[in-house]
C-alpha cells in the first residue's frame, strides 16, 4: 500500500511512518521540516491545499497526524492547521481511498472525571483552542465520510525523544517549576509511543468498506492507569532528575492557570486552566471494544517503557 503520513516529524508520526515502512508499505512523509525517518520526505504545510493534494497523488491512503499542539495560539491559527488542514487531508484521502485521522480524548473533556468510559462525542466547546479545534475537525471527519475512515484518539503519548509530555516535565523539574494539582493523585491512562503507532497501523488496516471500525472514533491507551505523581516520578527517575514536584491544591492550580493565561505574554505559559483541570481529575478508559474491533493490544507496558526511556536518557545526557 502507498501511504501518505502527515506530521511525520512528530514523535508519533515518525513511529507510524517507520512502522508502515517496516512491514512493506511505500510511505511518503509530509511535514514542514525533515521527518528524520529516512523515508521519502515532501516538505509542505497542511494549510497549503495544493501542496498536500500533490504529495498525496498516487497514494492509496492518508494517515493524518499533523496538528498545532501548543498550550496557546491565536484561534485563527488553530483553525488554519487543525481544521482546514484536516479538510485538505480529507480531500486528499477522498482521492486516495482510505483515511485515518488522529484526534485526541480532549475533544470530549468536560472538566469532570472520565472513568472506564469509551469514546464519547467530540463536543468540547471550552476555552482551550487545541481541544476545541480538534473537536470541530473530528466532527467534520465523521460527518458523511467520502471514503472508509477511522478516527483514533491516543491518550498522553510518550516515549524516548518526546519533547511534549516528557520533555516539558523534565525541563520544568530541572528549573524547579514543576507543580502537580493535588499532588498528582488523579488516576490517568497514558500510551507508550510504539503502542500508539501500532494502533494507528491497525486502524489503517480497517479502512475498508463496511468494516465495523469505520465511521467511528476509537480511544487508544496503554490500559495501565496510574496516579499522575507516579508517572511523573518514573519519568524524572529515567531522566536522572532528583526533584520533587510541589503540591498545589486543585482549585488553586485552576485559578493560577486561568490567571497566567490572562497575563502571560509568551506562546507557552507554564500552566493553563485546561491543563490544571486535566491533571486534577481521573481519566482512564474502557479499551475492550477498541481491542476487539481493531484487533490491537498494547505490547509495551509502562515499566518496560520507563526502562527504554532510562536507556535513551543514558545515551542522550544533554537532553
Buried (B, 14 or more C-beta within 10 A) or exposed (E): BEBBBBBBBBBBBBBBBBBBBEEEBBBBBBBEEEBBBEBBBBEBBBBBBEBBBBBBEEBBBBBBBBBBBBBBBEEEBBBBBBBBBBBBBBBBBBBBBBBBBBBBBBBBBEEEBBEEBBBBEBEBEBEBBBBBBBBBBBBBBBEEBEBBBBBBBBBBBBBBBBEBBBBBBBBBBEEEEBBBBBBBBBBBBBBBBBBBBBBBBBBBBBBEEEBEBBBBBBBBBBBBBBBBBBBBBBBBBBBEBEBEBEBBEBEEBBBBBBEBBEEBEEEEBBBBBBBBBBBBBBBBBBBEBBBEBBEBBBEBBBEEBBBBBBEBBEEEEEB
